[in-house]
């Protein structure tokens, strides 16, 4: 391990721990308890601690608060990770694109916290909303592609799981295309990029997509069987 990598060990550890603890705050569980008489969202509907199940089982108000807070927690974690790595880069005269590794690391561990929350028995959501926040902070172009794929699929099918799976699958594809373009043209905001940066970030994005799609394996089974539900909204306490 060369010195430029060695100096990132402690900052990376700090980033991972902070982001995981932030990600472990499961707002779907919190807001369901607030809006539905201390009910656990994991005992309702699909049993998933995510925005879609909150929308179906509790209502639009709880789902709105869940969306804002789950998106915000990952965005905040990614910003923190980037700032930690930026301070290391500034202090040691390292290339600024290293800060993107801090963003990816924070996003990854925050999503792991969301899926396996420390404070809620390691039973959380599927990580789509949190990953979308990473995309936005990381590179708005990647976010636009993913949200466009999600929105078009939703309009055509009204099946959230299918829209989420396809949006997740777009992550490594758009990451490679946009970052390779930046490498080839020298147009990155982080200056000249090495080709290794393109492959490393694409590989990380692929890992994200693989985890998110794996978390939807039951949805995939229902999609294949034609039994996956279309989106509905619960009317009542959470409205």
N, C-alpha and C positions, 0 to 999 in steps of 0.2 A: 504493500500500500504506500503510494507516494505521499509526500507531505500535504499536498493540496487536498487529498482525500481524508487524511488523518484528522485534519482540523475540523472536519464536518461531523465527526462521530458524535460528540456531545451535543452540538446544535441539532443534529438529526434526531437523537434520542429525545431531547427536550421537545422538539416539534411533534414527534410521534405521540408522546405521552399527553401533551396538552391537547392535541387534536382528537385523540381517542376519548379523553374525558369530556370534551365538548360534544363530540358525536354521541356519547352515551346518554345525553339528555334527550329522552324520547318524548317529543311534544305531542305525538298522537295519543300516548298514554295519559299524559298530563291533562290535555284539554278534554279528553273523553271523561276523565274523572270530574273535571270541573262542570261540564255541560250535561252529563248524564248520571248524576247522583252517585259519584264514586265508582262507576262501572269501569272494568278493565277492558279496553278495546280488543285485547287478545282473546276475550271470551265472547266476542260478538262477530257475526258475519263470517268472513273467511278466516278470522283469527290472526290476521296480519296487522302489525302495528304500523300502519301506513295511512297516507292521506286518503286513498281510494276507499279503504274500509271504513274510515271515519266518515267520509261523505255518505256512504251507503247506510251505515249503521247508526250514526249520531246526527249528522246534518251538516248543512252548508257553513254555518257559523264556526263550528268546531273545526271543520276541514280547512276553512280559510286561515284561521289562526295557526293550525298545524303546518299548512303550506308555507306561510310567511316565516315561521320560526325554524322549521327544518331546513328551509333554503338558507335562511340567515345564519344559522349556526355553522354550516359548512363553509359558506362564503367567508365568515369571520375567521374560521380555523385556517383556511387557505391563505388569507391575508397575513395572519400571524406567522404561518410557516414561511411565507415569502419574505417577510420582514426579518425573521431570524436569519435566514440564509443570506439576505442582502447585507446584514450587518457583518457577517463573516467575509463576504466578498469585498466589501468596502475596506475592512480592516487589513485584509491580506492582498489587495490588488488583484483579485480574481475576476474572471469574466462574469458579466451580469446575468448571462443566461443560466448560471447555476441557481439563481433564485427560483427558476421554474421547477427545478428538482425539489426545492422546499415546498412549493405549491402542490406538486404531485404527491409528495410524501404526506403532507398535512391532509390533503383531500382523501387519500387512500385510508389513512388511519381514522379519520373522522367518519368515513363511510363504514368502516369496520365497527366503530363504536355505535353507529346507528343500527347496524344489523345485529350486533352482539353487545347490547348496552350493559355496562358494568352495574348501573344502578337498578336495573329491572330484570335481573335474572338471566341476562344474556339472550333474551328473546325480544327482538326488535323488528324493524321493517325490512324492506328490500333494497333501499339505498338509491332509488332512481332520482328522487327530488334532491337529495344531498349531492349526488354526482352532477346534476345539472348546474348546481351552484359552483362546483369546481370548474366546470366547462366555461362558465361565464367569466369567472375571475382569471382563469388561465388564458383564454383567448376567445373573444366574443364571436369570432367566425365559427368556431367549433360549436358553441352554444346555439347559434342561429341555425346551423344545419340540423342539430339534434332536435331542437324545438319545432322546426319545420316538419321534420319526419314524423314527430309525435303528433303534431296538429293535423297534418294531412291524413294520417292513419286514423285518428280519432273521428274526423269528419266522415271518412268513408265507412268506418266499421263500428264506432262507438265502443270499442273494446280497449280498455286502458292497458291491459297486460300486453296485448299485441303492439300497441303504440310504444310502450315502454321498452319492449324487447328490441324493436327495430331502431329506436332512438339510441339504445345502448350499443347496438351493433355498428351504428354510424360513427361512434367515438373514435376507434382506432383508424378508421378509414379517413375521416376528416383531419385527424391529427397528423397522419402521414402526409396527406396532400398539401395541407396548409404549411406545415413546418418544412417539408421538402421544397415547396415554392420559396419560402423565406430563405432557406439555405442556398438554393440555386440562384436566386436573384439578389441576395444580400440585402433584402428589404426588412429584415427583422428589427424590431425596436430594441433588441438586445445586442445589435451589432452582428458581426460575422459569426456564423454558426458552423460547427464541425458536423460532418455527416453522422458522427456517432450520436449527437444530440437528437437527430431525427429518428434514428432507430431505437434509442433508449426510450424516448417519450412515446413512440408508437407502441413499443412492447408494454409499457406501463398502462397505456390506454386499453390495449388488448386485454390485460389482466382485469381491469375494471369491467370491461364488457363481459368477459367470461364469468366473473362473479355475479354480476347483475342478471345475466341470462340463466345461470345455474339457480339463482334464488327464485326464478320464475318457472322452474321445471314442472311444478304441479299445474301452473297455468298453461304451459305448453302441452301437457297431457290432455287437459280439457279442450284446448284449441283443436287438437288432433281429433278428439272425440266429438267435437261440435257442441260441447256443453258449457263453454266459457260464457259467463254473464256479460251483458252489455251494461254500461254505466247507468246507475239510478241514484236518486238522491233521497235520503231519509228526511221526512218532514216531521218536525216535533221540537224537542228541547234544543237540539243543536242548530235549528234553523236561524 
